[in-house]
Amino acid sequence: MKFTALEDVAQLVAPRRPDVALRIMRCFQGRESLTREDIIRETGLGQKTFEYYLTKLRRFRLVQGFKARDGYRYYISVDGFHSRIDTLFVDPMRTLRGKGT
């Protein structure tokens, strides 16, 4: 089975159900931000399921949000994801190698 980079990210964020995380992430394609209602409508997810996966995506700092005139909006944050990957994988490897390396 061959994965795309986005599918790899979904697998990392939600190993048991990467398809759900992938559906949420794909909603943002070509868009700057979306409301909760936009995402739920486009993915067909229930409110609780959406909240669960939103929490997972936010923990990885992949999705962040801001208050807007029309309510709270979410957006993809690539920089946040890079910092989370560094924290999870790069920093422990640097520590393993020793200080100053």
All heavy atoms as an XYZ file, in Angstrom:
838
protein
N       0.837     -1.171      0.000
C       0.000      0.000      0.000
C       0.886      1.239      0.000
O       1.768      1.369      0.828
C      -0.880     -0.026      1.256
C      -1.734      1.200      1.382
S      -2.622      1.319      2.944
C      -3.708     -0.069      2.863
N       0.624      2.135     -0.939
C       1.413      3.355     -1.050
C       0.614      4.527     -0.491
O      -0.566      4.688     -0.791
C       1.771      3.627     -2.505
C       2.671      4.801     -2.684
C       3.028      4.987     -4.131
C       3.889      6.226     -4.263
N       4.241      6.516     -5.619
N       1.261      5.338      0.350
C       0.600      6.483      0.947
C       1.127      7.776      0.350
O       2.274      7.868     -0.049
C       0.858      6.538      2.461
C       0.139      5.483      3.233
C       0.813      4.371      3.704
C      -1.213      5.605      3.495
C       0.159      3.395      4.426
C      -1.881      4.631      4.209
C      -1.200      3.525      4.683
N       0.272      8.787      0.327
C       0.726     10.129     -0.008
C       1.204     10.774      1.282
O       0.966     10.260      2.373
C      -0.415     10.979     -0.593
O      -1.392     11.206      0.434
C      -1.043     10.332     -1.795
N       1.866     11.903      1.181
C       2.361     12.595      2.368
C       1.208     12.945      3.312
O       1.331     12.802      4.528
C       3.134     13.843      1.970
N       0.080     13.394      2.777
C      -1.057     13.753      3.612
C      -1.616     12.528      4.336
O      -1.995     12.603      5.507
C      -2.142     14.425      2.771
C      -3.266     15.114      3.533
C      -2.710     16.175      4.495
C      -4.249     15.741      2.566
N      -1.645     11.404      3.667
C      -2.103     10.168      4.311
C      -1.142      9.739      5.415
O      -1.563      9.209      6.437
C      -2.273      9.065      3.276
C      -3.480      9.305      2.381
C      -3.512      8.384      1.179
O      -2.433      8.003      0.680
O      -4.623      8.075      0.727
N       0.146      9.955      5.207
C       1.126      9.659      6.252
C       0.871     10.509      7.490
O       0.966     10.030      8.621
C       2.555      9.909      5.759
C       3.003      8.882      4.732
O       2.413      7.776      4.687
O       3.937      9.185      3.976
N       0.563     11.776      7.278
C       0.256     12.683      8.389
C      -0.993     12.198      9.125
O      -1.017     12.121     10.355
C       0.064     14.135      7.898
C      -0.472     15.018      9.010
C       1.355     14.692      7.351
N      -2.018     11.829      8.392
C      -3.256     11.326      9.001
C      -2.979     10.057      9.804
O      -3.526      9.883     10.899
C      -4.300     11.063      7.923
N      -2.130      9.198      9.298
C      -1.772      7.958     10.001
C      -1.058      8.266     11.317
O      -1.281      7.611     12.324
C      -0.877      7.096      9.101
C      -0.499      5.765      9.699
C      -1.676      4.801      9.775
O      -2.501      4.747      8.871
N      -1.758      4.049     10.850
N      -0.205      9.278     11.309
C       0.517      9.682     12.512
C      -0.435     10.279     13.545
O      -0.365      9.958     14.723
C       1.602     10.694     12.158
C       2.429     11.252     13.309
C       3.248     10.153     13.966
C       3.341     12.357     12.796
N      -1.349     11.116     13.099
C      -2.272     11.815     13.997
C      -3.321     10.863     14.560
O      -3.647     10.922     15.746
C      -2.957     12.983     13.261
C      -4.067     13.583     14.090
C      -1.940     14.047     12.897
N      -3.863      9.990     13.737
C      -4.947      9.100     14.157
C      -4.700      7.699     13.627
O      -5.314      7.286     12.642
C      -6.276      9.647     13.653
N      -3.786      6.964     14.241
C      -3.410      5.646     13.707
C      -4.569      4.650     13.563
O      -4.542      3.814     12.670
C      -2.379      5.120     14.701
C      -2.197      6.152     15.738
C      -3.085      7.302     15.450
N      -5.579      4.748     14.409
C      -6.698      3.798     14.325
C      -7.694      4.138     13.237
O      -8.339      3.261     12.679
C      -7.425      3.722     15.664
C      -6.594      3.084     16.733
C      -7.381      2.913     17.977
N      -6.530      2.376     19.028
C      -6.828      2.422     20.293
N      -7.933      2.990     20.690
N      -6.002      1.910     21.183
N      -7.870      5.438     12.974
C      -8.825      5.874     11.950
C      -8.250      7.035     11.153
O      -8.769      8.152     11.195
C     -10.140      6.314     12.596
C     -10.955      5.242     13.290
C     -11.662      4.276     12.361
N     -12.401      4.868     11.278
C     -13.649      5.291     11.336
N     -14.336      5.204     12.433
N     -14.228      5.798     10.266
N      -7.182      6.811     10.412
C      -6.578      7.909      9.658
C      -7.516      8.496      8.603
O      -7.400      9.662      8.249
C      -5.357      7.273      9.012
C      -5.631      5.810      9.000
C      -6.498      5.546     10.187
N      -8.484      7.702      8.137
C      -9.414      8.194      7.126
C     -10.229      9.386      7.622
O     -10.520     10.309      6.869
C     -10.346      7.071      6.655
C     -11.133      6.444      7.796
O     -10.500      6.037      8.793
O     -12.367      6.354      7.697
N     -10.559      9.404      8.908
C     -11.343     10.507      9.464
C     -10.487     11.774      9.532
O     -10.920     12.849      9.125
C     -11.909     10.152     10.853
C     -12.655     11.341     11.448
C     -12.828      8.938     10.762
N      -9.268     11.643     10.032
C      -8.360     12.793     10.086
C      -8.095     13.317      8.682
O      -8.054     14.531      8.453
C      -7.049     12.406     10.775
N      -7.956     12.419      7.733
C      -7.708     12.799      6.342
C      -8.895     13.574      5.760
O      -8.718     14.577      5.075
C      -7.421     11.549      5.515
C      -6.940     11.743      4.097
C      -5.634     12.528      4.060
C      -6.744     10.385      3.428
N     -10.109     13.124      6.068
C     -11.305     13.840      5.588
C     -11.337     15.271      6.111
O     -11.662     16.202      5.376
C     -12.580     13.127      6.045
C     -13.027     12.080      5.080
C     -14.445     11.653      5.359
N     -14.470     10.804      6.550
C     -15.567     10.461      7.192
N     -16.738     10.919      6.829
N     -15.505      9.671      8.234
N     -10.991     15.443      7.386
C     -10.984     16.783      7.974
C      -9.906     17.635      7.311
O     -10.164     18.774      6.910
C     -10.774     16.715      9.504
C     -11.990     16.059     10.161
C     -10.543     18.121     10.065
C     -11.806     15.746     11.633
N      -8.702     17.103      7.171
C      -7.609     17.879      6.585
C      -7.916     18.270      5.136
O      -7.600     19.372      4.706
C      -6.294     17.107      6.676
C      -5.777     17.018      8.095
S      -4.144     16.283      8.219
C      -4.458     14.600      7.750
N      -8.544     17.376      4.393
C      -8.848     17.668      2.987
C      -9.884     18.783      2.828
O      -9.938     19.417      1.786
C      -9.303     16.406      2.270
C      -8.145     15.505      1.960
C      -8.511     14.431      0.978
N      -7.312     13.733      0.553
C      -7.258     12.437      0.334
N      -8.333     11.690      0.472
N      -6.131     11.880     -0.046
N     -10.685     19.021      3.850
C     -11.648     20.127      3.793
C     -10.956     21.466      3.584
O     -11.529     22.387      3.022
C     -12.442     20.207      5.094
S     -13.658     18.942      5.303
N      -9.727     21.573      4.050
C      -9.011     22.843      3.997
C      -8.351     23.100      2.640
O      -7.825     24.185      2.427
C      -7.950     22.898      5.094
C      -8.537     22.997      6.470
C      -8.753     21.864      7.223
C      -8.878     24.227      7.003
C      -9.297     21.952      8.494
C      -9.423     24.334      8.268
C      -9.637     23.184      9.012
N      -8.377     22.134      1.763
C      -7.712     22.289      0.475
C      -8.247     23.506     -0.274
O      -9.447     23.627     -0.529
C      -7.888     21.040     -0.369
C      -7.091     21.081     -1.642
C      -7.122     19.737     -2.360
O      -7.754     18.789     -1.916
N      -6.431     19.674     -3.456
N      -7.350     24.432     -0.577
C      -7.711     25.625     -1.316
C      -8.428     26.687     -0.508
O      -8.949     27.641     -1.069
N      -8.458     26.529      0.805
C      -9.161     27.479      1.672
C      -8.247     27.949      2.792
O      -7.403     27.198      3.261
C     -10.379     26.825      2.288
C     -11.366     26.354      1.275
C     -12.518     25.710      1.984
N     -13.516     25.287      1.036
C     -14.270     24.228      1.243
N     -14.136     23.518      2.330
N     -15.169     23.895      0.355
N      -8.486     29.162      3.240
C      -7.684     29.692      4.339
C      -8.205     29.240      5.693
O      -7.429     28.926      6.579
C      -7.637     31.215      4.277
C      -6.778     31.714      3.133
C      -6.599     33.206      3.187
O      -6.662     33.789      4.288
O      -6.390     33.787      2.114
N      -9.528     29.238      5.859
C     -10.099     28.843      7.146
C     -11.533     28.357      6.958
O     -12.183     28.649      5.950
C     -10.069     30.018      8.132
O     -10.917     31.059      7.698
N     -12.002     27.604      7.961
C     -13.356     27.048      7.936
C     -13.968     27.128      9.330
O     -13.244     27.067     10.332
C     -13.328     25.572      7.521
C     -12.848     25.245      6.118
C     -12.569     23.759      5.999
C     -13.887     25.678      5.113
N     -15.292     27.187      9.391
C     -15.975     27.110     10.668
C     -16.182     25.639     11.028
O     -16.074     24.752     10.162
C     -17.351     27.799     10.622
O     -18.195     27.084      9.721
C     -17.234     29.255     10.218
N     -16.505     25.411     12.275
C     -16.815     24.055     12.755
C     -17.952     23.465     11.909
O     -17.897     22.308     11.507
C     -17.205     24.161     14.216
C     -17.760     22.944     14.856
C     -18.192     23.232     16.291
N     -17.190     24.010     16.990
C     -16.260     23.492     17.801
N     -16.233     22.208     18.024
N     -15.376     24.262     18.383
N     -18.973     24.275     11.666
C     -20.136     23.816     10.903
C     -19.752     23.443      9.470
O     -20.258     22.464      8.930
C     -21.225     24.897     10.892
C     -21.857     25.153     12.245
C     -20.979     25.992     13.195
O     -20.079     26.725     12.721
O     -21.192     25.893     14.413
N     -18.842     24.220      8.868
C     -18.362     23.902      7.513
C     -17.738     22.510      7.482
O     -18.019     21.702      6.601
C     -17.303     24.899      7.046
C     -17.827     26.310      6.827
O     -19.038     26.473      6.579
O     -17.007     27.245      6.914
N     -16.876     22.257      8.448
C     -16.140     20.977      8.487
C     -17.088     19.814      8.734
O     -17.017     18.787      8.059
C     -15.017     21.031      9.543
C     -14.020     22.140      9.194
C     -14.319     19.678      9.634
C     -13.042     22.462     10.312
N     -17.993     19.981      9.693
C     -18.949     18.911     10.003
C     -19.824     18.615      8.784
O     -20.055     17.459      8.439
C     -19.798     19.275     11.235
C     -18.916     19.209     12.488
C     -21.001     18.355     11.364
C     -19.572     19.721     13.748
N     -20.299     19.655      8.116
C     -21.148     19.472      6.935
C     -20.392     18.743      5.812
O     -20.902     17.818      5.207
C     -21.656     20.829      6.442
C     -22.589     20.750      5.255
C     -23.120     22.099      4.795
N     -22.059     23.061      4.511
C     -21.767     24.138      5.256
N     -22.459     24.387      6.350
N     -20.790     24.948      4.925
N     -19.156     19.149      5.581
C     -18.389     18.555      4.469
C     -17.918     17.137      4.753
O     -17.778     16.343      3.829
C     -17.207     19.449      4.130
C     -17.649     20.725      3.450
C     -16.488     21.532      2.916
O     -15.489     20.926      2.477
O     -16.589     22.767      2.937
N     -17.629     16.828      6.004
C     -17.133     15.488      6.334
C     -18.248     14.509      6.659
O     -18.046     13.298      6.593
C     -16.179     15.538      7.542
O     -16.875     16.064      8.676
C     -14.942     16.351      7.243
N     -19.404     15.036      7.061
C     -20.500     14.159      7.459
C     -20.308     13.555      8.840
O     -21.012     12.620      9.213
N     -19.367     14.089      9.607
C     -19.101     13.572     10.951
C     -20.128     14.088     11.945
O     -20.672     15.182     11.777
C     -17.707     14.001     11.423
C     -16.514     13.503     10.618
C     -15.229     14.137     11.134
C     -16.423     11.987     10.700
N     -20.345     13.317     12.999
C     -21.165     13.790     14.101
C     -20.359     14.781     14.944
O     -19.130     14.833     14.864
N     -21.056     15.535     15.773
C     -20.420     16.559     16.598
C     -19.332     15.972     17.508
O     -18.220     16.486     17.570
C     -21.489     17.266     17.450
C     -20.962     18.357     18.339
C     -20.567     19.608     17.579
O     -21.138     19.899     16.533
N     -19.613     20.337     18.094
N     -19.639     14.886     18.208
C     -18.669     14.288     19.141
C     -17.462     13.707     18.407
O     -16.338     13.827     18.874
C     -19.333     13.221     20.004
C     -20.247     13.811     21.051
C     -20.787     12.754     21.973
C     -21.671     13.402     23.011
N     -22.130     12.434     23.998
N     -17.706     13.080     17.284
C     -16.597     12.520     16.505
C     -15.704     13.638     16.001
O     -14.476     13.557     16.081
C     -17.126     11.686     15.321
O     -17.982     10.667     15.831
C     -15.994     11.077     14.524
N     -16.323     14.715     15.514
C     -15.550     15.867     15.056
C     -14.701     16.424     16.191
O     -13.509     16.691     16.011
C     -16.471     16.946     14.501
C     -15.757     18.248     14.287
C     -14.888     18.400     13.224
C     -15.928     19.305     15.163
C     -14.197     19.590     13.030
C     -15.255     20.499     14.976
C     -14.385     20.640     13.913
N     -15.275     16.602     17.359
C     -14.552     17.159     18.511
C     -13.355     16.280     18.874
O     -12.272     16.778     19.179
C     -15.474     17.296     19.724
C     -16.557     18.321     19.565
C     -16.036     19.743     19.500
O     -14.949     20.020     20.028
O     -16.725     20.577     18.890
N     -13.546     14.976     18.837
C     -12.473     14.034     19.167
C     -11.293     14.194     18.212
O     -10.146     14.324     18.641
C     -13.022     12.607     19.109
C     -11.977     11.552     19.340
C     -11.540     11.254     20.625
C     -11.428     10.851     18.269
C     -10.579     10.284     20.849
C     -10.465      9.877     18.484
C     -10.046      9.596     19.765
O      -9.080      8.640     19.984
N     -11.567     14.221     16.918
C     -10.487     14.330     15.935
C      -9.907     15.733     15.867
O      -8.716     15.899     15.616
C     -10.946     13.830     14.559
C     -11.010     12.333     14.550
C     -12.191     11.669     14.835
C      -9.864     11.580     14.332
C     -12.238     10.291     14.880
C      -9.907     10.199     14.374
C     -11.092      9.558     14.651
O     -11.127      8.191     14.708
N     -10.722     16.736     16.120
C     -10.196     18.098     16.195
C      -9.174     18.201     17.325
O      -8.113     18.800     17.162
C     -11.331     19.100     16.410
C     -10.890     20.549     16.591
C     -10.221     21.065     15.317
C     -12.075     21.417     16.976
N      -9.473     17.584     18.450
C      -8.533     17.573     19.581
C      -7.226     16.917     19.172
O      -6.141     17.424     19.482
C      -9.151     16.848     20.793
O     -10.323     17.556     21.191
C      -8.178     16.771     21.950
N      -7.287     15.808     18.478
C      -6.070     15.127     18.016
C      -5.266     16.022     17.070
O      -4.055     16.140     17.202
C      -6.413     13.812     17.306
C      -6.853     12.712     18.228
C      -7.130     11.464     17.428
C      -6.969     10.232     18.250
N      -5.650      9.947     18.733
N      -5.943     16.657     16.125
C      -5.260     17.532     15.167
C      -4.664     18.756     15.871
O      -3.578     19.212     15.517
C      -6.227     17.962     14.069
C      -6.648     16.850     13.112
C      -7.872     17.257     12.313
C      -5.506     16.477     12.189
N      -5.354     19.256     16.876
C      -4.842     20.414     17.616
C      -3.641     20.026     18.487
O      -2.729     20.825     18.671
C      -5.950     21.032     18.460
C      -6.975     21.735     17.573
C      -8.043     22.367     18.376
N      -7.527     23.680     18.791
C      -8.273     24.632     19.262
N      -9.565     24.441     19.409
N      -7.761     25.783     19.598
N      -3.634     18.822     19.029
C      -2.485     18.372     19.830
C      -1.209     18.339     19.006
O      -0.129     18.596     19.507
C      -2.754     16.995     20.427
C      -3.585     17.055     21.651
C      -3.538     15.746     22.408
N      -4.506     15.813     23.484
C      -5.372     14.879     23.768
N      -5.400     13.768     23.057
N      -6.216     15.023     24.749
N      -1.348     18.003     17.766
C      -0.192     18.011     16.864
C       0.067     19.400     16.308
O       0.960     19.594     15.494
C      -0.403     17.020     15.711
C       0.039     15.640     16.044
C      -0.825     14.757     16.652
C       1.329     15.225     15.768
C      -0.409     13.474     16.975
C       1.749     13.948     16.082
C       0.870     13.066     16.696
N      -0.751     20.338     16.728
C      -0.662     21.731     16.276
C      -0.799     21.840     14.760
O      -0.238     22.717     14.138
C       0.621     22.388     16.770
C       0.691     22.429     18.272
C       1.946     23.099     18.734
N       2.027     22.949     20.190
C       3.147     22.825     20.837
N       4.292     22.839     20.196
N       3.146     22.698     22.134
N      -1.525     20.905     14.206
C      -1.767     20.905     12.763
C      -2.943     21.819     12.412
O      -2.948     22.461     11.379
C      -2.040     19.480     12.278
C      -2.264     19.283     10.799
C      -1.080     19.800     10.009
C      -2.490     17.822     10.495
N      -3.925     21.849     13.287
C      -5.073     22.741     13.113
C      -5.109     23.701     14.290
O      -4.983     23.290     15.438
C      -6.396     21.942     13.039
C      -7.602     22.865     13.050
C      -6.425     21.060     11.803
N      -5.263     24.970     13.973
C      -5.399     26.002     14.999
C      -6.612     26.841     14.656
O      -7.217     26.669     13.597
C      -4.134     26.846     15.069
C      -2.943     26.042     15.542
C      -1.696     26.887     15.707
O      -1.722     28.097     15.561
N      -0.591     26.243     16.001
N      -6.983     27.743     15.551
C      -8.169     28.537     15.306
C      -8.032     29.976     15.751
O      -7.069     30.341     16.419
N      -9.017     30.766     15.373
C      -9.067     32.174     15.760
C     -10.520     32.645     15.748
O     -11.361     32.065     15.070
C      -8.213     33.038     14.820
C      -8.700     33.064     13.399
C      -9.552     34.069     12.952
C      -8.313     32.076     12.493
C     -10.006     34.085     11.643
C      -8.757     32.093     11.179
C      -9.608     33.108     10.755
N     -10.788     33.681     16.539
C     -12.120     34.280     16.551
C     -12.252     35.215     15.363
O     -11.385     36.036     15.114
C     -12.338     35.070     17.832
C     -12.936     34.290     18.928
C     -13.361     35.209     20.045
C     -14.146     34.407     21.038
N     -14.585     35.227     22.155
N     -13.361     35.085     14.663
C     -13.651     35.952     13.516
C     -15.052     36.534     13.697
O     -15.774     36.152     14.617
C     -13.568     35.147     12.222
N     -15.421     37.425     12.826
C     -16.759     38.043     12.903
C     -17.877     37.008     12.832
O     -18.898     37.142     13.482
C     -16.937     39.039     11.768
C     -16.132     40.275     11.941
C     -16.433     41.242     10.828
N     -15.396     42.262     10.804
C     -15.202     43.092      9.843
N     -15.976     43.044      8.769
N     -14.251     43.991      9.894
N     -17.663     35.998     12.002
C     -18.696     34.974     11.825
C     -18.534     33.787     12.766
O     -19.111     32.745     12.554
C     -18.727     34.510     10.362
C     -17.419     33.862      9.915
O     -16.401     34.021     10.608
O     -17.431     33.206      8.861
N     -17.734     33.916     13.807
C     -17.540     32.848     14.781
C     -16.108     32.345     14.775
O     -15.218     32.955     14.196
N     -15.892     31.237     15.443
C     -14.559     30.660     15.535
C     -14.231     29.951     14.227
O     -15.050     29.216     13.689
C     -14.506     29.686     16.705
C     -13.122     29.480     17.245
C     -12.530     30.442     18.060
C     -12.407     28.338     16.949
C     -11.253     30.258     18.560
C     -11.143     28.148     17.447
C     -10.567     29.109     18.245
O      -9.294     28.924     18.734
N     -13.025     30.173     13.723
C     -12.601     29.566     12.458
C     -11.321     28.780     12.679
O     -10.489     29.141     13.505
C     -12.403     30.632     11.388
C     -13.701     31.390     11.096
C     -13.591     32.305      9.931
N     -13.464     31.617      8.656
C     -14.471     31.154      7.932
N     -15.694     31.273      8.363
N     -14.255     30.574      6.774
N     -11.172     27.709     11.920
C      -9.998     26.837     12.007
C      -9.175     26.943     10.737
O      -9.709     27.188      9.666
C     -10.439     25.386     12.211
C     -11.182     25.200     13.505
C     -12.569     25.259     13.536
C     -10.495     25.015     14.693
C     -13.254     25.115     14.729
C     -11.177     24.863     15.884
C     -12.562     24.915     15.896
O     -13.229     24.787     17.079
N      -7.875     26.727     10.879
C      -6.983     26.756      9.727
C      -5.847     25.753      9.932
O      -5.548     25.356     11.053
C      -6.426     28.163      9.488
C      -5.545     28.677     10.598
C      -4.156     28.553     10.523
C      -6.087     29.284     11.720
C      -3.343     29.007     11.558
C      -5.293     29.749     12.744
C      -3.919     29.615     12.658
O      -3.120     30.066     13.682
N      -5.241     25.346      8.817
C      -4.088     24.447      8.856
C      -2.861     25.270      9.218
O      -2.617     26.315      8.638
C      -3.878     23.764      7.480
C      -5.045     22.833      7.161
C      -2.548     23.017      7.427
C      -5.095     21.576      7.982
N      -2.091     24.760     10.178
C      -0.884     25.457     10.616
C       0.319     24.546     10.403
O       0.607     23.691     11.227
C      -0.995     25.837     12.093
O       0.217     26.365     12.555
N       0.983     24.719      9.299
C       2.119     23.862      8.960
C       3.292     24.107      9.912
O       3.977     23.173     10.310
C       2.581     24.104      7.506
C       3.406     22.944      7.011
C       1.406     24.293      6.592
N       3.522     25.345     10.286
C       4.630     25.655     11.192
C       4.460     24.957     12.530
O       5.421     24.441     13.096
C       4.744     27.173     11.412
C       5.120     27.903     10.139
O       5.760     27.278      9.266
O       4.765     29.082     10.015
N       3.243     24.947     13.035
C       2.982     24.264     14.297
C       3.271     22.782     14.197
O       3.796     22.170     15.120
N       2.943     22.196     13.063
C       3.177     20.771     12.884
C       4.667     20.464     12.857
O       5.125     19.494     13.441
C       2.496     20.277     11.603
C       2.492     18.788     11.482
C       1.761     18.008     12.343
C       3.239     18.162     10.503
C       1.756     16.634     12.237
C       3.238     16.788     10.382
C       2.495     16.022     11.246
N       5.441     21.341     12.204
C       6.890     21.150     12.189
C       7.460     21.154     13.603
O       8.295     20.315     13.944
C       7.578     22.249     11.362
C       7.448     22.058      9.894
N       8.019     21.027      9.208
C       6.781     22.793      8.971
C       7.719     21.120      7.927
N       6.964     22.184      7.754
N       7.005     22.073     14.424
C       7.533     22.146     15.790
C       7.144     20.911     16.585
O       7.912     20.414     17.400
C       7.063     23.417     16.496
O       5.694     23.386     16.754
N       5.948     20.381     16.341
C       5.511     19.170     17.050
C       6.348     17.958     16.627
O       6.739     17.147     17.456
C       4.026     18.923     16.754
C       3.455     17.760     17.487
C       3.391     18.027     18.960
N       2.697     16.920     19.596
C       2.818     16.605     20.847
N       3.580     17.314     21.630
N       2.163     15.596     21.331
N       6.643     17.837     15.355
C       7.483     16.737     14.876
C       8.869     16.834     15.501
O       9.439     15.832     15.940
C       7.569     16.737     13.331
C       6.215     16.364     12.730
C       8.657     15.810     12.824
C       5.747     14.971     13.055
N       9.420     18.044     15.542
C      10.728     18.233     16.184
C      10.683     17.782     17.632
O      11.581     17.102     18.112
C      11.175     19.695     16.116
C      11.658     20.092     14.734
O      11.830     19.187     13.885
O      11.850     21.293     14.509
N       9.619     18.165     18.340
C       9.490     17.795     19.749
C       9.375     16.291     19.927
O       9.973     15.705     20.828
C       8.248     18.477     20.362
O       8.378     19.878     20.213
C       8.088     18.143     21.819
N       8.627     15.643     19.044
C       8.392     14.203     19.177
C       9.566     13.344     18.716
O       9.867     12.319     19.324
C       7.164     13.791     18.376
C       5.823     14.169     18.939
C       4.727     13.852     17.934
C       5.559     13.420     20.227
N      10.207     13.743     17.626
C      11.192     12.869     17.015
C      12.616     13.409     17.005
O      13.556     12.678     17.293
C      10.768     12.532     15.575
C       9.445     11.841     15.502
C       8.363     12.474     14.923
C       9.271     10.574     16.020
C       7.124     11.851     14.862
C       8.044      9.943     15.965
C       6.962     10.584     15.386
N      12.783     14.655     16.635
C      14.128     15.198     16.480
C      14.803     15.428     17.827
O      15.941     15.003     18.040
C      14.110     16.500     15.634
C      15.498     17.096     15.531
C      13.532     16.216     14.253
N      14.115     16.096     18.747
C      14.720     16.389     20.050
C      15.159     15.132     20.803
O      16.272     15.093     21.342
C      13.778     17.232     20.911
C      13.604     18.640     20.380
O      14.381     19.041     19.486
O      12.694     19.343     20.855
N      14.326     14.078     20.866
C      14.793     12.867     21.551
C      16.034     12.244     20.885
O      16.912     11.714     21.565
C      13.604     11.907     21.460
C      12.428     12.782     21.278
C      12.918     13.962     20.507
N      16.126     12.338     19.559
C      17.306     11.791     18.871
C      18.538     12.624     19.184
O      19.628     12.082     19.363
C      17.055     11.726     17.361
C      15.955     10.759     16.980
S      16.174      9.101     17.631
C      17.591      8.569     16.710
N      18.377     13.931     19.261
C      19.500     14.795     19.634
C      19.954     14.479     21.053
O      21.146     14.433     21.333
C      19.113     16.262     19.510
C      19.065     16.742     18.089
C      18.802     18.233     18.025
N      18.774     18.662     16.637
C      17.964     19.561     16.160
N      17.125     20.206     16.965
N      17.996     19.881     14.885
N      19.000     14.282     21.950
C      19.334     13.939     23.324
C      20.074     12.605     23.386
O      21.029     12.445     24.137
C      18.051     13.873     24.179
O      17.405     15.147     24.140
C      18.355     13.517     25.622
N      19.626     11.655     22.603
C      20.262     10.337     22.553
C      21.710     10.435     22.098
O      22.588      9.773     22.645
C      19.463      9.421     21.617
C      19.933      7.982     21.495
C      19.789      7.268     22.823
C      19.130      7.278     20.417
N      21.957     11.290     21.093
C      23.309     11.464     20.578
C      24.208     12.193     21.566
O      25.419     12.064     21.515
C      23.279     12.252     19.260
C      22.781     11.402     18.118
C      22.724     12.133     16.820
N      23.924     12.927     16.566
C      24.001     13.869     15.647
N      22.945     14.157     14.919
N      25.109     14.522     15.441
N      23.646     12.998     22.419
C      24.444     13.722     23.405
C      24.439     15.208     23.152
O      24.052     15.686     22.083
N      24.834     15.950     24.138
C      24.843     17.424     24.052
C      25.850     17.906     23.036
O      26.901     17.318     22.840
C      25.134     18.023     25.402
C      24.053     17.750     26.407
C      24.311     18.466     27.703
C      23.164     18.154     28.648
N      23.124     19.021     29.767
N      25.497     19.051     22.408
C      26.412     19.689     21.476
C      26.482     19.039     20.109
O      27.352     19.355     19.318
N      25.549     18.134     19.816
C      25.566     17.499     18.491
C      24.345     17.839     17.711
O      23.384     18.279     18.171
C      25.662     15.963     18.611
O      24.572     15.498     19.410
C      26.965     15.565     19.197
